Amino acid sequence: MSWNTLDWLDLILRWFHIMAGISWIGGSLYLLWLDRIFADPERAAKGEHGEPWMIDQAGSLLVEKLQLEPDGLAKTHIWFKRETLLTWVSGILLLALVAPLPGSLLTGAGGQPINAVTSTVIVIALLALSWICYDLLWRSSSSQQIALPLTLSLALFVAVAWGLTQIFTGRAVFMLLGAVLGTLMMGNVWFRILPALKEMKEARAENRAADVALCTLARHRATHNSYLIFPTVVLMLTNHYPVIYSHWLNWIIVSLLLAAFVGGRHMVVSGKAGLWALYSALVLVGIAVYLVAAVNPSQQTADAGSVSFATARGIIAKHCLSCHSTVPADRSYGPAPGKISFDRPEDIKRHAKRIKASAVTIKTMPIRPDSGMTKSERELLGRWVDQGARLE
């Protein structure tokens, strides 16, 4: 099947989104690395006052940290803002582009279609409320007391993850949670960090000290962004792995992964002092792996009542046979897409596991969102496969 304009647009947007994200993440990590180098107490104890020398192919580079006093504010400011905006905008456009695809934002948790307007309102409200709640929570907390806001933030994330699984499919949930984290990071840059940089520029022009409170808030939010980078990348990649996002405990698994990679980032920032965070992260990832591998509801569904082949075949004939046949009624995708046809009972049995994966687990089939396959029909198909896909 030849590609159309939307296929090319999807690929180009993905290229752009990833490259913009790499630029943003690279700049963010570099700046925080510099801040750590300047603040290193071991260097101060050795009498090193700290401009780090770096060597690249063009020669030696000297980096110096200036204070907030008028004489210490630089004339030239490099603002890493375009990478942030381009990453977020391309991500939102990509989210909108894939929304109509099966198993995405227009597919409900049970496989039923969701109205486009309803889905759009939910997504906009989710992103807006996430930023508002996050910003209020951390602005009202002391910079020295982070245990409470950190705990509340994780609790809110778990609650949002669970709530989304009641509305959308697992894949859509992972995409939306990634969009939430990306929105928080973008909000930190544009609403907290850039105003502080503007204040520094104006303070220099007016020959006065910059607003310490505003600059301190910006520094804290930059630190937050560094901790959110790893979980955001994990969510971007994990929504390509159905075994994780389609699991019935996916909201717990994604919360464990978030906490684990926040801990991993803390170890990177703290060095040897943060080894406890690395050990904690490994434990959390281990729990997530165990849940995916061991906690499986298949046996429960297999014991929920026998499903006959006639029932399964009736569902397949109703929703799948119009395309997956050597003589399809719907010729949009040609005869037997993917060389998979369900004309004979033995064909259905041979592809039983693929039927469950596509129609029951990740809900990407039937490919038409308006196919009308109900949640109960998907459950019946899944039970038939779990019971051995018997032709009787």
Order of alpha helices (4+ residues) and beta strands (2+ residues): alpha-alpha-beta-beta-alpha-alpha-alpha-alpha-alpha-alpha-alpha-alpha-alpha-alpha-alpha-alpha-alpha-alpha
